[in-house]
């Protein structure tokens, strides 16, 4: 079947990348291009998330967005949302310590897609 004279379906196939890249790396680079200079460090939270919260939490909760010094974190269930409410102050403290300055004042946990 031809869509255009002289062209076949093979001419329309997309090339797919051979290697996948972690979404945190992609988001970090994208946000670095969009945010003001003082907020650039906030985007680095994606890179440091596993070290800050540990493997178990990182598998069930991921940073999703920023609103000023508020970090929005998506969690995969209401159980994790409840559990992380108790750990919120510790996560804020560890995040700020990781960067050696106050980057976060608060975290809001929401049930959402983990990317």
Phi, psi and omega in degrees: 000136181243131177275319179232148181304125178085002181240147178241178178302327181299332179290343184255000181291137178277145171277135180251141179295145182278336181240142176267151180239138180303139182300327178299322178294317181295313181296319179301314178294318180296315181291328177298327179281344185255335188264160175292156182308315181298338182265358183303320182299330178301322181294337180287349178301324178303319181291330186258357189307309182301318180292324182290313188257344182092163186298315185297312179293318181299331178284343185241355181208136181220144174301139181240323184195169176234146170224095187065238178259019176259126176260126174266126181239126175273136177240157186269358179198164177293331177297314179292324177302312180297312182299318183286340173301322179288334182263359187305308182300320179293319179294318177298314180299313181295322179295312179297322177293322179302324182259355177072019177197169181278109175255328182241139171253333184205160175229137174244123179264133179224144173289127182193180180285131177271117180254000000 
